Amino acid sequence: MRRSRAALMSSAIAVVTTHGTTNVGLSEIAERADVSRKVAYQQFGDLQTLLLEAGLDLARRELVPDVETLPPGRTRALACARHFAEHRVFYRALLTSSSGFALEAGLAQLLWPYTRDRLEELFGGEFDPQLIGDLAVHLGGGAMAMLKAWLTRGENHLDAEAFADRMLRVAYFLVPAGAASLTDNGVDGSPTPSNGGT
């Protein structure tokens, strides 16, 4: 059953990416996954749940490992931007569908612990856990709004490097200590000057 669940999520990503919309049939997804519609319903209940779980699973498999292993700063931000740019068609389709709000919330929840941990590193001795958690929610929500706009209203060709720099400029404006800590540790976490104000 675990194998069929993974096959269905992989198939859902492929089918939505091919059509560029979530207006697809569960039968097509099931056929591509080589399982029956009955199995698909048993695993997920309905199409929207399958698509949502497929989006979150994609982020868990391909995005979270980079967030966990790469150092904070531009390297991590660029890896995140490249992930979403690579899967832009799929994420855009979900974000503009009835599953959009749930996907945004799920992605924010998925990444919130890493933002919180980074803030804990910077301010653990100054701020109480409640404030750090609230700041992580605030920063994550803003980042998600920027990401959604970039994926759904951006140019046909997405510039991941420019977007990563935009994200960092905002983050370091709101939390200057983040940039300072990277510089102090000999890590270039600042946006590249070649991208200017874009």
C-alpha positions, 0 to 999 in steps of 0.5 A: 500500500505504501508503494501504491501511495507513493506511485499515486503522488508521483503520478499526480505531480506528473499529470498536473505538470503535463496539463498545467492545471489541477483540472485533471481526472483521478482516473488518469492519475491512477492509470499512470500509477498503474493502480485502480481508481478504488485504490486511489480512493482508498489511499486519499479519499478524493482528488484534492487530498491526493494533490495536496499530499503530493505537493507536500510530499514533493517538498519533504523529499526534495526541499527539506533535505536541502534546508536541513543540510545547507548552511543558512544564507544565500546557499540555502535560499538559492536551493529553495528558490531553485526547487520551486522554479524547477517545479513551478508548473505543478506548484502554480497549478496547486496554489491557484486551485481550491487546494492553494490555501491548504498547500500554503499552510502545509508548506509554512508548517513544514518549514517553520521549525527551521526558521524558528531554530535559526531565530533561536540561534540568533536570539535565544538568550534575549527572546522568550520561546513564544516570541521566537515562535511568533516571529518564525510564523510572521517571517514564514508567512511573508516569505510564503506570500512572496513565493506564491506571487513569484510562482503565480504572477512571475515572468515565464522564465523564473530567475531563482538567483534574483528571487533568492536575493530578494528574499534575503534582502527582506529577511536581513532588513527585518532581522539584521542579526542574521546577516551579521552572524553569517559575515562574522562566521566567514560566510557570504550570506548577503545578496549578490550586488549584480542583481541590484534591486530586482 
